[in-house]
């Protein structure tokens, strides 16, 4: 049986605004196999990003259980969750979210500061990540000196530099032109196929979703379409 | 913790940081100088000897006492010795060159004030020559005076009738090992003043300014003061005795309640600069909301986020405060030269430096802790959604 890296069971998330409760995720169940490449699609407000945040341990569910890489993350407190995130998850965001006062190299090195590594070891990891995303020649540039595609590649390098099991990407091509978007999707696909990383992307872009081996549709906090072969590696995972 | 974020974020808006830093520097510069003034005023009080008593006119310090009082005071029970001490009030060449000069009973000066140590020249030369004087080492270096040199003084309180100058020969240079004796003073023989008055060549009030009384060992100074005051209760001129510390303190109070004034001023400066730095830190923190969100998403804790902001405030405050303190040290010597006559012993002390650094630190912590705490408490999702 294929090993699950993500297992959500009856997860509910409710936001309260102005005294009104809004159910963003409604008793949602989802499983993703280790090594899978899954795309989450759906209209705005369907709960895609919220779901990604719950899986990444950035937010807590109001009900249900979120198990990622064998850890029930709902049971972790703030510090433990932060440590778990640093070790387990690499994030890629739509707006790239690089820290503007740091160079690409320094941004990529950021999560490594949490690991017990020497400066030399950190530098080696960063160089490898830069090489992998093809950004070695722009390492000492600040985000403002990079193109959108280069910024996103730097963000991906930062996401993989700690060698996480899971890469979560929220609209990774949302701010990019087609050519840059394709390059980023190629990179994510390589990370999945060559390095065996589990990739979960949230996207509006159907072309982006086509790169995934499994597409999950969300609407009003519920899964509306789910591959029958969700756990089958190489198939609909 | 990504410490490089601390200076980088401060340098992100160099003009804003520079202006805040300069305002801190000016504030700490002023605070250090103001505190140094108070310390200088207070030094004389703290350095005062407990076995010395000052006897002055009960009317005013500016009313002189009859010379005959000296012998009467000497007879009071508990009095070991008594000497006259008269303010001369002259100046050297021009009024701006002002320093303290006193006419004293020279033969008693060194026994009454053992803290006066001759470091150049000979005290015997001073005692042997009627026109001789001794000067403090700081006065000597300020005007380049040396042994054997003549110092012509224009008599302020005791002008010469012919409009001429008083002429004093430097016989020795002293240094004081206590802050109650100014190192920028000139002491000369009271006999010289008295004789000049008797010859009619000098104007000015008759008598002696104050008497300095040394209390016998084991005697209660308060009791001695009471006896002296009682002795002249019925005139011809009533006196008021006080300890040397109280005497020194009254000069401070003459200028007003300096500590309260400086404290209020310092408090105002502290509050104003604190608000300015709080404003800077709030703006800075607001701009870093997303960065903090990124850090948290990557696995940094709330504490790390808190310290990134707090350290920015501390760095800014210590850099600005340090600059101000350095500036205060830089002007300390010129100010001591300029203010020496009014604030003897003026200097930016190590204690003032420490106080300045503590104030800088307090400003940094107070200004940055609120935005740091607020930012660190925001959830990661909130911070990622917020626009800087």
Interface residues (C-beta under 8 A of the other chain):
Chain A: X53 X56 X58 X59 X78 X79 X82 X83 X84 X85 X86 X87 X91 X93 X97 X98 X99 X100 X101 X102 X106 X110 X111 X113 X114 X158
Chain B: X1 X2 X4 X5 X8 X9 X11 X12 X290 X291 X293 X294 X295 X296 X297 X298 X299 X300 X301 X302 X379 X380 X381 X384
